[in-house]
Amino acid sequence: MRLDKYLKVSRIIKRRTVANEACDAGRVSANGRPVKVSYDVKVGDKLTLSLGGGTLNIEVLEVAEHMGKDLASGMYKVIE
């Protein structure tokens, strides 16, 4: 699944266009290297997002095309 779509479906970022802009600005990295929106997200990937003055580190647990609002947070685990 494309990175921008994953960020939207998992509800980490509310809109896909905002996810595109974050990736284009270099604020998203996967496994320690900056990635583009076309990056193919896989289970086990570690994503780092620099948004809103803070940094969010997550590990991808599940990749699904559609996910309900209540289950979306189960697609990833926040790493401290």
C-alpha positions in Angstrom: 0.0 0.0 0.0 1.3 3.5 -0.8 2.5 5.5 2.2 0.1 8.4 1.8 -2.9 6.0 1.7 -1.6 4.1 4.7 -1.3 7.3 6.7 -4.9 8.2 5.9 -6.5 4.7 6.4 -4.7 4.3 9.8 -5.9 7.8 10.6 -2.4 9.0 11.6 -3.0 11.9 9.2 -6.5 13.0 8.5 -6.3 13.7 4.7 -4.3 12.1 2.0 -3.3 15.4 0.5 -1.7 16.4 3.9 0.1 13.1 3.9 1.4 13.9 0.4 2.7 17.3 1.5 4.4 15.8 4.6 6.2 13.2 2.4 7.2 15.8 -0.2 8.6 18.1 2.5 10.8 15.2 3.8 9.0 14.9 7.2 8.4 11.2 6.9 11.0 8.5 6.9 10.8 4.7 6.8 13.4 2.5 8.5 15.7 5.4 8.9 15.6 7.0 5.4 13.4 9.6 3.9 10.7 8.2 1.6 8.3 9.4 -1.1 4.6 9.0 -1.1 4.9 6.0 -3.5 6.8 4.0 -0.9 5.2 0.6 -0.4 4.4 0.1 3.3 4.9 -3.4 4.7 4.3 -5.0 8.0 7.3 -4.4 10.3 8.3 -1.1 8.8 9.3 1.6 11.3 8.0 5.0 10.3 9.1 8.4 11.7 6.8 11.4 11.2 7.9 15.0 12.2 4.6 16.8 12.5 3.4 19.7 14.5 6.7 20.3 16.2 6.9 16.8 17.5 8.1 13.4 16.3 6.0 10.3 16.1 7.7 6.9 15.8 5.5 4.0 14.8 5.8 0.3 13.8 3.4 -1.0 11.1 1.4 -4.0 12.5 -1.2 -4.3 9.7 -1.8 -3.1 6.2 -5.5 -3.0 5.1 -7.3 -1.2 2.3 -10.2 -0.2 4.5 -10.4 0.1 8.3 -13.1 1.3 10.6 -12.5 4.3 12.9 -12.4 2.2 16.0 -10.0 -0.4 14.6 -7.6 2.0 12.8 -5.3 2.4 15.8 -4.6 -1.3 15.7 -2.8 -0.9 12.4 0.3 0.5 14.1 2.1 0.6 17.5 3.7 3.8 18.8 7.3 3.4 19.7 8.7 5.5 22.6 
